[in-house]
Amino acid sequence: MTEAKKSLKRTLIGKVVSDKREKTVTVLIERRVKHALYGKIVGKSSKYHAHDEKGEYSTGDTIEITESRPISKTKNWVATRLVEKAESV
């Protein structure tokens, strides 16, 4: 059988908010969840540090990140692909 195996690693899509460090981008993931008690839809966000080996992603880009082994103290994600390039003004 030559089927493509589905990866068990989590993937998230978010916006790059910082590319100041070398080989690292900070990605903001925003999601909307229903409040457990009140039922109101609330926006939640979290930031992840992702490894960007070539430094190809810049602030404002929307990218996909994939879970990986720990690369440093705070980096457990790798930037895998560009979803949408940031608009230049």
PDB file of N, CA, C and O in Angstrom:
ATOM      1  N   MET A   1       0.821  -1.194   0.000  1.00  0.00           N
ATOM      2  CA  MET A   1       0.000   0.000   0.000  1.00  0.00           C
ATOM      3  C   MET A   1       0.865   1.258   0.000  1.00  0.00           C
ATOM      4  O   MET A   1       1.766   1.397   0.828  1.00  0.00           O
ATOM      5  N   THR A   2       0.599   2.144  -0.901  1.00  0.00           N
ATOM      6  CA  THR A   2       1.343   3.396  -0.961  1.00  0.00           C
ATOM      7  C   THR A   2       0.400   4.559  -0.705  1.00  0.00           C
ATOM      8  O   THR A   2       0.251   5.450  -1.541  1.00  0.00           O
ATOM      9  N   GLU A   3      -0.234   4.542   0.458  1.00  0.00           N
ATOM     10  CA  GLU A   3      -1.134   5.624   0.836  1.00  0.00           C
ATOM     11  C   GLU A   3      -0.371   6.680   1.621  1.00  0.00           C
ATOM     12  O   GLU A   3       0.580   6.376   2.342  1.00  0.00           O
ATOM     13  N   ALA A   4      -0.797   7.906   1.471  1.00  0.00           N
ATOM     14  CA  ALA A   4      -0.189   8.989   2.249  1.00  0.00           C
ATOM     15  C   ALA A   4      -0.743   8.909   3.672  1.00  0.00           C
ATOM     16  O   ALA A   4      -1.956   8.931   3.880  1.00  0.00           O
ATOM     17  N   LYS A   5       0.168   8.816   4.649  1.00  0.00           N
ATOM     18  CA  LYS A   5      -0.275   8.743   6.043  1.00  0.00           C
ATOM     19  C   LYS A   5      -0.657  10.128   6.540  1.00  0.00           C
ATOM     20  O   LYS A   5       0.019  11.114   6.246  1.00  0.00           O
ATOM     21  N   LYS A   6      -1.751  10.194   7.297  1.00  0.00           N
ATOM     22  CA  LYS A   6      -2.180  11.459   7.878  1.00  0.00           C
ATOM     23  C   LYS A   6      -1.309  11.748   9.087  1.00  0.00           C
ATOM     24  O   LYS A   6      -1.142  10.894   9.958  1.00  0.00           O
ATOM     25  N   SER A   7      -0.761  12.940   9.140  1.00  0.00           N
ATOM     26  CA  SER A   7       0.128  13.314  10.236  1.00  0.00           C
ATOM     27  C   SER A   7      -0.654  13.449  11.541  1.00  0.00           C
ATOM     28  O   SER A   7      -1.762  13.986  11.558  1.00  0.00           O
ATOM     29  N   LEU A   8      -0.076  12.962  12.621  1.00  0.00           N
ATOM     30  CA  LEU A   8      -0.704  13.073  13.926  1.00  0.00           C
ATOM     31  C   LEU A   8      -0.322  14.379  14.617  1.00  0.00           C
ATOM     32  O   LEU A   8      -0.814  14.682  15.704  1.00  0.00           O
ATOM     33  N   LYS A   9       0.556  15.147  13.979  1.00  0.00           N
ATOM     34  CA  LYS A   9       0.987  16.417  14.557  1.00  0.00           C
ATOM     35  C   LYS A   9      -0.067  17.489  14.342  1.00  0.00           C
ATOM     36  O   LYS A   9      -0.703  17.545  13.290  1.00  0.00           O
ATOM     37  N   ARG A  10      -0.250  18.349  15.354  1.00  0.00           N
ATOM     38  CA  ARG A  10      -1.232  19.424  15.236  1.00  0.00           C
ATOM     39  C   ARG A  10      -0.718  20.496  14.296  1.00  0.00           C
ATOM     40  O   ARG A  10       0.479  20.780  14.261  1.00  0.00           O
ATOM     41  N   THR A  11      -1.629  21.096  13.529  1.00  0.00           N
ATOM     42  CA  THR A  11      -1.282  22.245  12.694  1.00  0.00           C
ATOM     43  C   THR A  11      -2.241  23.379  13.011  1.00  0.00           C
ATOM     44  O   THR A  11      -3.432  23.161  13.229  1.00  0.00           O
ATOM     45  N   LEU A  12      -1.708  24.588  13.034  1.00  0.00           N
ATOM     46  CA  LEU A  12      -2.501  25.777  13.307  1.00  0.00           C
ATOM     47  C   LEU A  12      -2.197  26.826  12.251  1.00  0.00           C
ATOM     48  O   LEU A  12      -1.116  26.823  11.662  1.00  0.00           O
ATOM     49  N   ILE A  13      -3.140  27.718  12.011  1.00  0.00           N
ATOM     50  CA  ILE A  13      -2.933  28.814  11.061  1.00  0.00           C
ATOM     51  C   ILE A  13      -3.098  30.119  11.815  1.00  0.00           C
ATOM     52  O   ILE A  13      -4.100  30.324  12.501  1.00  0.00           O
ATOM     53  N   GLY A  14      -2.108  31.011  11.689  1.00  0.00           N
ATOM     54  CA  GLY A  14      -2.153  32.282  12.393  1.00  0.00           C
ATOM     55  C   GLY A  14      -1.330  33.351  11.705  1.00  0.00           C
ATOM     56  O   GLY A  14      -0.727  33.122  10.657  1.00  0.00           O
ATOM     57  N   LYS A  15      -1.320  34.524  12.320  1.00  0.00           N
ATOM     58  CA  LYS A  15      -0.639  35.691  11.753  1.00  0.00           C
ATOM     59  C   LYS A  15       0.695  35.921  12.456  1.00  0.00           C
ATOM     60  O   LYS A  15       0.781  35.823  13.680  1.00  0.00           O
ATOM     61  N   VAL A  16       1.739  36.227  11.678  1.00  0.00           N
ATOM     62  CA  VAL A  16       3.055  36.537  12.232  1.00  0.00           C
ATOM     63  C   VAL A  16       2.999  37.933  12.835  1.00  0.00           C
ATOM     64  O   VAL A  16       2.689  38.899  12.138  1.00  0.00           O
ATOM     65  N   VAL A  17       3.299  38.045  14.140  1.00  0.00           N
ATOM     66  CA  VAL A  17       3.277  39.350  14.798  1.00  0.00           C
ATOM     67  C   VAL A  17       4.677  39.868  15.090  1.00  0.00           C
ATOM     68  O   VAL A  17       4.850  41.053  15.375  1.00  0.00           O
ATOM     69  N   SER A  18       5.688  38.990  15.023  1.00  0.00           N
ATOM     70  CA  SER A  18       7.062  39.432  15.238  1.00  0.00           C
ATOM     71  C   SER A  18       8.022  38.531  14.473  1.00  0.00           C
ATOM     72  O   SER A  18       7.886  37.307  14.486  1.00  0.00           O
ATOM     73  N   ASP A  19       9.003  39.152  13.800  1.00  0.00           N
ATOM     74  CA  ASP A  19      10.045  38.385  13.115  1.00  0.00           C
ATOM     75  C   ASP A  19      11.422  38.951  13.456  1.00  0.00           C
ATOM     76  O   ASP A  19      12.357  38.853  12.661  1.00  0.00           O
ATOM     77  N   LYS A  20      11.536  39.541  14.643  1.00  0.00           N
ATOM     78  CA  LYS A  20      12.758  40.238  15.029  1.00  0.00           C
ATOM     79  C   LYS A  20      13.911  39.282  15.358  1.00  0.00           C
ATOM     80  O   LYS A  20      15.075  39.620  15.142  1.00  0.00           O
ATOM     81  N   ARG A  21      13.593  38.099  15.877  1.00  0.00           N
ATOM     82  CA  ARG A  21      14.656  37.166  16.241  1.00  0.00           C
ATOM     83  C   ARG A  21      15.114  36.348  15.049  1.00  0.00           C
ATOM     84  O   ARG A  21      14.377  36.167  14.079  1.00  0.00           O
ATOM     85  N   GLU A  22      16.330  35.861  15.133  1.00  0.00           N
ATOM     86  CA  GLU A  22      16.895  35.081  14.047  1.00  0.00           C
ATOM     87  C   GLU A  22      16.300  33.680  14.049  1.00  0.00           C
ATOM     88  O   GLU A  22      16.281  33.015  15.085  1.00  0.00           O
ATOM     89  N   LYS A  23      15.821  33.233  12.912  1.00  0.00           N
ATOM     90  CA  LYS A  23      15.244  31.902  12.718  1.00  0.00           C
ATOM     91  C   LYS A  23      14.000  31.626  13.560  1.00  0.00           C
ATOM     92  O   LYS A  23      13.638  30.467  13.762  1.00  0.00           O
ATOM     93  N   THR A  24      13.341  32.673  14.055  1.00  0.00           N
ATOM     94  CA  THR A  24      12.138  32.497  14.870  1.00  0.00           C
ATOM     95  C   THR A  24      11.097  33.541  14.500  1.00  0.00           C
ATOM     96  O   THR A  24      11.415  34.711  14.286  1.00  0.00           O
ATOM     97  N   VAL A  25       9.845  33.094  14.428  1.00  0.00           N
ATOM     98  CA  VAL A  25       8.732  34.024  14.253  1.00  0.00           C
ATOM     99  C   VAL A  25       7.735  33.782  15.379  1.00  0.00           C
ATOM    100  O   VAL A  25       7.583  32.658  15.856  1.00  0.00           O
ATOM    101  N   THR A  26       7.056  34.848  15.800  1.00  0.00           N
ATOM    102  CA  THR A  26       6.003  34.729  16.796  1.00  0.00           C
ATOM    103  C   THR A  26       4.678  34.767  16.048  1.00  0.00           C
ATOM    104  O   THR A  26       4.409  35.694  15.284  1.00  0.00           O
ATOM    105  N   VAL A  27       3.853  33.746  16.277  1.00  0.00           N
ATOM    106  CA  VAL A  27       2.601  33.600  15.540  1.00  0.00           C
ATOM    107  C   VAL A  27       1.431  33.729  16.501  1.00  0.00           C
ATOM    108  O   VAL A  27       1.390  33.062  17.535  1.00  0.00           O
ATOM    109  N   LEU A  28       0.469  34.600  16.149  1.00  0.00           N
ATOM    110  CA  LEU A  28      -0.725  34.810  16.958  1.00  0.00           C
ATOM    111  C   LEU A  28      -1.858  33.971  16.389  1.00  0.00           C
ATOM    112  O   LEU A  28      -2.239  34.120  15.228  1.00  0.00           O
ATOM    113  N   ILE A  29      -2.395  33.080  17.232  1.00  0.00           N
ATOM    114  CA  ILE A  29      -3.515  32.232  16.841  1.00  0.00           C
ATOM    115  C   ILE A  29      -4.757  32.759  17.554  1.00  0.00           C
ATOM    116  O   ILE A  29      -4.786  32.823  18.783  1.00  0.00           O
ATOM    117  N   GLU A  30      -5.778  33.137  16.793  1.00  0.00           N
ATOM    118  CA  GLU A  30      -7.021  33.640  17.374  1.00  0.00           C
ATOM    119  C   GLU A  30      -8.138  32.642  17.104  1.00  0.00           C
ATOM    120  O   GLU A  30      -8.264  32.117  15.998  1.00  0.00           O
ATOM    121  N   ARG A  31      -8.953  32.384  18.140  1.00  0.00           N
ATOM    122  CA  ARG A  31     -10.082  31.484  17.972  1.00  0.00           C
ATOM    123  C   ARG A  31     -11.277  32.026  18.732  1.00  0.00           C
ATOM    124  O   ARG A  31     -11.128  32.816  19.664  1.00  0.00           O
ATOM    125  N   ARG A  32     -12.459  31.597  18.330  1.00  0.00           N
ATOM    126  CA  ARG A  32     -13.684  32.052  18.978  1.00  0.00           C
ATOM    127  C   ARG A  32     -14.329  30.851  19.646  1.00  0.00           C
ATOM    128  O   ARG A  32     -14.586  29.834  19.002  1.00  0.00           O
ATOM    129  N   VAL A  33     -14.595  30.976  20.973  1.00  0.00           N
ATOM    130  CA  VAL A  33     -15.186  29.879  21.730  1.00  0.00           C
ATOM    131  C   VAL A  33     -16.413  30.372  22.491  1.00  0.00           C
ATOM    132  O   VAL A  33     -16.541  31.557  22.796  1.00  0.00           O
ATOM    133  N   LYS A  34     -17.293  29.452  22.785  1.00  0.00           N
ATOM    134  CA  LYS A  34     -18.484  29.770  23.546  1.00  0.00           C
ATOM    135  C   LYS A  34     -18.149  29.698  25.031  1.00  0.00           C
ATOM    136  O   LYS A  34     -17.557  28.719  25.484  1.00  0.00           O
ATOM    137  N   HIS A  35     -18.519  30.724  25.791  1.00  0.00           N
ATOM    138  CA  HIS A  35     -18.281  30.749  27.232  1.00  0.00           C
ATOM    139  C   HIS A  35     -19.076  29.626  27.891  1.00  0.00           C
ATOM    140  O   HIS A  35     -20.252  29.433  27.583  1.00  0.00           O
ATOM    141  N   ALA A  36     -18.437  28.883  28.798  1.00  0.00           N
ATOM    142  CA  ALA A  36     -19.049  27.697  29.382  1.00  0.00           C
ATOM    143  C   ALA A  36     -20.327  28.011  30.157  1.00  0.00           C
ATOM    144  O   ALA A  36     -21.303  27.266  30.063  1.00  0.00           O
ATOM    145  N   LEU A  37     -20.336  29.098  30.918  1.00  0.00           N
ATOM    146  CA  LEU A  37     -21.487  29.418  31.759  1.00  0.00           C
ATOM    147  C   LEU A  37     -22.496  30.337  31.063  1.00  0.00           C
ATOM    148  O   LEU A  37     -23.700  30.083  31.092  1.00  0.00           O
ATOM    149  N   TYR A  38     -21.995  31.401  30.440  1.00  0.00           N
ATOM    150  CA  TYR A  38     -22.892  32.426  29.902  1.00  0.00           C
ATOM    151  C   TYR A  38     -23.277  32.225  28.436  1.00  0.00           C
ATOM    152  O   TYR A  38     -24.222  32.852  27.956  1.00  0.00           O
ATOM    153  N   GLY A  39     -22.566  31.369  27.730  1.00  0.00           N
ATOM    154  CA  GLY A  39     -22.926  31.078  26.346  1.00  0.00           C
ATOM    155  C   GLY A  39     -22.520  32.128  25.334  1.00  0.00           C
ATOM    156  O   GLY A  39     -22.792  31.968  24.144  1.00  0.00           O
ATOM    157  N   LYS A  40     -21.876  33.198  25.773  1.00  0.00           N
ATOM    158  CA  LYS A  40     -21.447  34.255  24.854  1.00  0.00           C
ATOM    159  C   LYS A  40     -20.213  33.790  24.068  1.00  0.00           C
ATOM    160  O   LYS A  40     -19.357  33.080  24.596  1.00  0.00           O
ATOM    161  N   ILE A  41     -20.142  34.197  22.822  1.00  0.00           N
ATOM    162  CA  ILE A  41     -18.972  33.879  22.007  1.00  0.00           C
ATOM    163  C   ILE A  41     -17.847  34.846  22.389  1.00  0.00           C
ATOM    164  O   ILE A  41     -18.013  36.063  22.320  1.00  0.00           O
ATOM    165  N   VAL A  42     -16.717  34.295  22.788  1.00  0.00           N
ATOM    166  CA  VAL A  42     -15.588  35.081  23.275  1.00  0.00           C
ATOM    167  C   VAL A  42     -14.375  34.802  22.391  1.00  0.00           C
ATOM    168  O   VAL A  42     -14.143  33.661  21.994  1.00  0.00           O
ATOM    169  N   GLY A  43     -13.602  35.847  22.083  1.00  0.00           N
ATOM    170  CA  GLY A  43     -12.374  35.682  21.315  1.00  0.00           C
ATOM    171  C   GLY A  43     -11.212  35.341  22.230  1.00  0.00           C
ATOM    172  O   GLY A  43     -10.953  36.056  23.198  1.00  0.00           O
ATOM    173  N   LYS A  44     -10.513  34.258  21.933  1.00  0.00           N
ATOM    174  CA  LYS A  44      -9.330  33.870  22.702  1.00  0.00           C
ATOM    175  C   LYS A  44      -8.150  33.840  21.756  1.00  0.00           C
ATOM    176  O   LYS A  44      -8.294  33.535  20.572  1.00  0.00           O
ATOM    177  N   SER A  45      -6.978  34.159  22.288  1.00  0.00           N
ATOM    178  CA  SER A  45      -5.787  34.145  21.452  1.00  0.00           C
ATOM    179  C   SER A  45      -4.605  33.582  22.224  1.00  0.00           C
ATOM    180  O   SER A  45      -4.562  33.640  23.453  1.00  0.00           O
ATOM    181  N   SER A  46      -3.650  33.038  21.485  1.00  0.00           N
ATOM    182  CA  SER A  46      -2.412  32.568  22.076  1.00  0.00           C
ATOM    183  C   SER A  46      -1.280  32.780  21.086  1.00  0.00           C
ATOM    184  O   SER A  46      -1.480  32.750  19.872  1.00  0.00           O
ATOM    185  N   LYS A  47      -0.081  32.996  21.628  1.00  0.00           N
ATOM    186  CA  LYS A  47       1.090  33.228  20.788  1.00  0.00           C
ATOM    187  C   LYS A  47       2.016  32.024  20.883  1.00  0.00           C
ATOM    188  O   LYS A  47       2.229  31.471  21.962  1.00  0.00           O
ATOM    189  N   TYR A  48       2.558  31.631  19.748  1.00  0.00           N
ATOM    190  CA  TYR A  48       3.493  30.530  19.686  1.00  0.00           C
ATOM    191  C   TYR A  48       4.765  31.005  18.991  1.00  0.00           C
ATOM    192  O   TYR A  48       4.712  31.816  18.066  1.00  0.00           O
ATOM    193  N   HIS A  49       5.909  30.492  19.447  1.00  0.00           N
ATOM    194  CA  HIS A  49       7.181  30.750  18.777  1.00  0.00           C
ATOM    195  C   HIS A  49       7.410  29.596  17.804  1.00  0.00           C
ATOM    196  O   HIS A  49       7.375  28.429  18.193  1.00  0.00           O
ATOM    197  N   ALA A  50       7.641  29.929  16.552  1.00  0.00           N
ATOM    198  CA  ALA A  50       7.825  28.901  15.527  1.00  0.00           C
ATOM    199  C   ALA A  50       9.196  29.063  14.870  1.00  0.00           C
ATOM    200  O   ALA A  50       9.685  30.178  14.687  1.00  0.00           O
ATOM    201  N   HIS A  51       9.800  27.937  14.521  1.00  0.00           N
ATOM    202  CA  HIS A  51      11.120  27.922  13.886  1.00  0.00           C
ATOM    203  C   HIS A  51      10.968  28.258  12.408  1.00  0.00           C
ATOM    204  O   HIS A  51      10.171  27.645  11.697  1.00  0.00           O
ATOM    205  N   ASP A  52      11.742  29.238  11.958  1.00  0.00           N
ATOM    206  CA  ASP A  52      11.734  29.689  10.564  1.00  0.00           C
ATOM    207  C   ASP A  52      13.179  29.678  10.089  1.00  0.00           C
ATOM    208  O   ASP A  52      13.876  30.690  10.164  1.00  0.00           O
ATOM    209  N   GLU A  53      13.622  28.529   9.599  1.00  0.00           N
ATOM    210  CA  GLU A  53      15.036  28.299   9.268  1.00  0.00           C
ATOM    211  C   GLU A  53      15.602  29.331   8.299  1.00  0.00           C
ATOM    212  O   GLU A  53      16.695  29.851   8.522  1.00  0.00           O
ATOM    213  N   LYS A  54      14.870  29.637   7.221  1.00  0.00           N
ATOM    214  CA  LYS A  54      15.385  30.534   6.181  1.00  0.00           C
ATOM    215  C   LYS A  54      15.045  31.993   6.417  1.00  0.00           C
ATOM    216  O   LYS A  54      15.544  32.860   5.701  1.00  0.00           O
ATOM    217  N   GLY A  55      14.203  32.288   7.408  1.00  0.00           N
ATOM    218  CA  GLY A  55      13.798  33.666   7.666  1.00  0.00           C
ATOM    219  C   GLY A  55      12.918  34.226   6.563  1.00  0.00           C
ATOM    220  O   GLY A  55      13.008  35.410   6.238  1.00  0.00           O
ATOM    221  N   GLU A  56      12.064  33.385   5.982  1.00  0.00           N
ATOM    222  CA  GLU A  56      11.269  33.800   4.829  1.00  0.00           C
ATOM    223  C   GLU A  56       9.942  34.460   5.178  1.00  0.00           C
ATOM    224  O   GLU A  56       9.308  35.053   4.305  1.00  0.00           O
ATOM    225  N   TYR A  57       9.505  34.371   6.438  1.00  0.00           N
ATOM    226  CA  TYR A  57       8.219  34.948   6.826  1.00  0.00           C
ATOM    227  C   TYR A  57       8.428  36.272   7.548  1.00  0.00           C
ATOM    228  O   TYR A  57       9.353  36.420   8.347  1.00  0.00           O
ATOM    229  N   SER A  58       7.543  37.242   7.251  1.00  0.00           N
ATOM    230  CA  SER A  58       7.678  38.553   7.866  1.00  0.00           C
ATOM    231  C   SER A  58       6.375  38.946   8.551  1.00  0.00           C
ATOM    232  O   SER A  58       5.353  38.279   8.388  1.00  0.00           O
ATOM    233  N   THR A  59       6.418  40.029   9.315  1.00  0.00           N
ATOM    234  CA  THR A  59       5.260  40.494  10.072  1.00  0.00           C
ATOM    235  C   THR A  59       4.058  40.726   9.162  1.00  0.00           C
ATOM    236  O   THR A  59       4.175  41.358   8.112  1.00  0.00           O
ATOM    237  N   GLY A  60       2.904  40.209   9.575  1.00  0.00           N
ATOM    238  CA  GLY A  60       1.679  40.378   8.812  1.00  0.00           C
ATOM    239  C   GLY A  60       1.313  39.183   7.956  1.00  0.00           C
ATOM    240  O   GLY A  60       0.161  39.052   7.541  1.00  0.00           O
ATOM    241  N   ASP A  61       2.277  38.301   7.680  1.00  0.00           N
ATOM    242  CA  ASP A  61       1.998  37.106   6.880  1.00  0.00           C
ATOM    243  C   ASP A  61       1.110  36.141   7.659  1.00  0.00           C
ATOM    244  O   ASP A  61       1.220  36.038   8.881  1.00  0.00           O
ATOM    245  N   THR A  62       0.240  35.444   6.959  1.00  0.00           N
ATOM    246  CA  THR A  62      -0.546  34.370   7.565  1.00  0.00           C
ATOM    247  C   THR A  62       0.148  33.068   7.186  1.00  0.00           C
ATOM    248  O   THR A  62       0.344  32.778   6.006  1.00  0.00           O
ATOM    249  N   ILE A  63       0.523  32.280   8.209  1.00  0.00           N
ATOM    250  CA  ILE A  63       1.269  31.050   7.949  1.00  0.00           C
ATOM    251  C   ILE A  63       0.662  29.868   8.699  1.00  0.00           C
ATOM    252  O   ILE A  63      -0.161  30.031   9.600  1.00  0.00           O
ATOM    253  N   GLU A  64       1.096  28.675   8.298  1.00  0.00           N
ATOM    254  CA  GLU A  64       0.700  27.447   8.992  1.00  0.00           C
ATOM    255  C   GLU A  64       1.891  26.963   9.804  1.00  0.00           C
ATOM    256  O   GLU A  64       3.019  26.937   9.311  1.00  0.00           O
ATOM    257  N   ILE A  65       1.634  26.578  11.058  1.00  0.00           N
ATOM    258  CA  ILE A  65       2.704  26.034  11.896  1.00  0.00           C
ATOM    259  C   ILE A  65       2.330  24.613  12.305  1.00  0.00           C
ATOM    260  O   ILE A  65       1.154  24.287  12.465  1.00  0.00           O
ATOM    261  N   THR A  66       3.355  23.773  12.470  1.00  0.00           N
ATOM    262  CA  THR A  66       3.159  22.372  12.820  1.00  0.00           C
ATOM    263  C   THR A  66       3.939  22.053  14.084  1.00  0.00           C
ATOM    264  O   THR A  66       5.064  22.519  14.267  1.00  0.00           O
ATOM    265  N   GLU A  67       3.339  21.265  14.941  1.00  0.00           N
ATOM    266  CA  GLU A  67       3.963  20.857  16.192  1.00  0.00           C
ATOM    267  C   GLU A  67       5.219  20.042  15.891  1.00  0.00           C
ATOM    268  O   GLU A  67       5.252  19.276  14.928  1.00  0.00           O
ATOM    269  N   SER A  68       6.259  20.212  16.724  1.00  0.00           N
ATOM    270  CA  SER A  68       7.498  19.453  16.526  1.00  0.00           C
ATOM    271  C   SER A  68       8.144  19.171  17.876  1.00  0.00           C
ATOM    272  O   SER A  68       7.587  19.492  18.926  1.00  0.00           O
ATOM    273  N   ARG A  69       9.301  18.579  17.832  1.00  0.00           N
ATOM    274  CA  ARG A  69      10.045  18.343  19.070  1.00  0.00           C
ATOM    275  C   ARG A  69      10.506  19.688  19.616  1.00  0.00           C
ATOM    276  O   ARG A  69      10.569  20.660  18.863  1.00  0.00           O
ATOM    277  N   PRO A  70      10.833  19.773  20.921  1.00  0.00           N
ATOM    278  CA  PRO A  70      11.318  21.048  21.456  1.00  0.00           C
ATOM    279  C   PRO A  70      12.615  21.481  20.768  1.00  0.00           C
ATOM    280  O   PRO A  70      13.586  20.725  20.730  1.00  0.00           O
ATOM    281  N   ILE A  71      12.623  22.689  20.229  1.00  0.00           N
ATOM    282  CA  ILE A  71      13.804  23.225  19.543  1.00  0.00           C
ATOM    283  C   ILE A  71      14.592  24.100  20.504  1.00  0.00           C
ATOM    284  O   ILE A  71      15.822  24.133  20.460  1.00  0.00           O
ATOM    285  N   SER A  72      13.876  24.813  21.379  1.00  0.00           N
ATOM    286  CA  SER A  72      14.507  25.605  22.435  1.00  0.00           C
ATOM    287  C   SER A  72      13.540  25.630  23.609  1.00  0.00           C
ATOM    288  O   SER A  72      12.559  24.886  23.629  1.00  0.00           O
ATOM    289  N   LYS A  73      13.817  26.484  24.583  1.00  0.00           N
ATOM    290  CA  LYS A  73      12.966  26.549  25.776  1.00  0.00           C
ATOM    291  C   LYS A  73      11.517  26.874  25.439  1.00  0.00           C
ATOM    292  O   LYS A  73      10.604  26.311  26.043  1.00  0.00           O
ATOM    293  N   THR A  74      11.291  27.769  24.489  1.00  0.00           N
ATOM    294  CA  THR A  74       9.927  28.199  24.165  1.00  0.00           C
ATOM    295  C   THR A  74       9.455  27.774  22.777  1.00  0.00           C
ATOM    296  O   THR A  74       8.299  28.016  22.427  1.00  0.00           O
ATOM    297  N   LYS A  75      10.319  27.149  21.977  1.00  0.00           N
ATOM    298  CA  LYS A  75       9.965  26.808  20.584  1.00  0.00           C
ATOM    299  C   LYS A  75       9.651  25.324  20.434  1.00  0.00           C
ATOM    300  O   LYS A  75      10.539  24.479  20.549  1.00  0.00           O
ATOM    301  N   ASN A  76       8.362  25.010  20.173  1.00  0.00           N
ATOM    302  CA  ASN A  76       7.940  23.634  19.909  1.00  0.00           C
ATOM    303  C   ASN A  76       7.185  23.526  18.590  1.00  0.00           C
ATOM    304  O   ASN A  76       6.539  22.512  18.327  1.00  0.00           O
ATOM    305  N   TRP A  77       7.262  24.556  17.766  1.00  0.00           N
ATOM    306  CA  TRP A  77       6.517  24.598  16.509  1.00  0.00           C
ATOM    307  C   TRP A  77       7.461  24.958  15.362  1.00  0.00           C
ATOM    308  O   TRP A  77       8.484  25.610  15.571  1.00  0.00           O
ATOM    309  N   VAL A  78       7.109  24.528  14.150  1.00  0.00           N
ATOM    310  CA  VAL A  78       7.888  24.833  12.955  1.00  0.00           C
ATOM    311  C   VAL A  78       6.950  25.463  11.925  1.00  0.00           C
ATOM    312  O   VAL A  78       5.852  24.962  11.683  1.00  0.00           O
ATOM    313  N   ALA A  79       7.393  26.562  11.325  1.00  0.00           N
ATOM    314  CA  ALA A  79       6.609  27.204  10.266  1.00  0.00           C
ATOM    315  C   ALA A  79       6.695  26.325   9.015  1.00  0.00           C
ATOM    316  O   ALA A  79       7.788  26.060   8.515  1.00  0.00           O
ATOM    317  N   THR A  80       5.531  25.870   8.509  1.00  0.00           N
ATOM    318  CA  THR A  80       5.547  24.921   7.399  1.00  0.00           C
ATOM    319  C   THR A  80       5.215  25.538   6.045  1.00  0.00           C
ATOM    320  O   THR A  80       5.841  25.192   5.043  1.00  0.00           O
ATOM    321  N   ARG A  81       4.233  26.455   5.998  1.00  0.00           N
ATOM    322  CA  ARG A  81       3.893  27.016   4.689  1.00  0.00           C
ATOM    323  C   ARG A  81       3.254  28.390   4.829  1.00  0.00           C
ATOM    324  O   ARG A  81       2.699  28.746   5.868  1.00  0.00           O
ATOM    325  N   LEU A  82       3.355  29.148   3.744  1.00  0.00           N
ATOM    326  CA  LEU A  82       2.764  30.479   3.669  1.00  0.00           C
ATOM    327  C   LEU A  82       1.335  30.331   3.164  1.00  0.00           C
ATOM    328  O   LEU A  82       1.102  29.754   2.102  1.00  0.00           O
ATOM    329  N   VAL A  83       0.373  30.857   3.934  1.00  0.00           N
ATOM    330  CA  VAL A  83      -1.027  30.807   3.518  1.00  0.00           C
ATOM    331  C   VAL A  83      -1.369  32.065   2.733  1.00  0.00           C
ATOM    332  O   VAL A  83      -1.973  31.996   1.663  1.00  0.00           O
ATOM    333  N   GLU A  84      -0.971  33.232   3.284  1.00  0.00           N
ATOM    334  CA  GLU A  84      -1.257  34.497   2.614  1.00  0.00           C
ATOM    335  C   GLU A  84      -0.159  35.501   2.942  1.00  0.00           C
ATOM    336  O   GLU A  84       0.207  35.676   4.104  1.00  0.00           O
ATOM    337  N   LYS A  85       0.354  36.147   1.926  1.00  0.00           N
ATOM    338  CA  LYS A  85       1.397  37.165   2.102  1.00  0.00           C
ATOM    339  C   LYS A  85       0.764  38.461   2.599  1.00  0.00           C
ATOM    340  O   LYS A  85      -0.359  38.790   2.217  1.00  0.00           O
ATOM    341  N   ALA A  86       1.475  39.191   3.444  1.00  0.00           N
ATOM    342  CA  ALA A  86       0.976  40.475   3.971  1.00  0.00           C
ATOM    343  C   ALA A  86       0.902  41.488   2.830  1.00  0.00           C
ATOM    344  O   ALA A  86       1.748  41.494   1.936  1.00  0.00           O
ATOM    345  N   GLU A  87      -0.105  42.330   2.873  1.00  0.00           N
ATOM    346  CA  GLU A  87      -0.250  43.377   1.866  1.00  0.00           C
ATOM    347  C   GLU A  87       0.758  44.480   2.140  1.00  0.00           C
ATOM    348  O   GLU A  87       0.854  44.968   3.266  1.00  0.00           O
ATOM    349  N   SER A  88       1.510  44.878   1.121  1.00  0.00           N
ATOM    350  CA  SER A  88       2.458  45.980   1.288  1.00  0.00           C
ATOM    351  C   SER A  88       1.764  47.288   0.927  1.00  0.00           C
ATOM    352  O   SER A  88       1.045  47.370  -0.068  1.00  0.00           O
ATOM    353  N   VAL A  89       1.989  48.303   1.746  1.00  0.00           N
ATOM    354  CA  VAL A  89       1.306  49.586   1.554  1.00  0.00           C
ATOM    355  C   VAL A  89       2.053  50.464   0.600  1.00  0.00           C
ATOM    356  O   VAL A  89       1.620  51.582   0.322  1.00  0.00           O
TER     357      VAL A  89
END
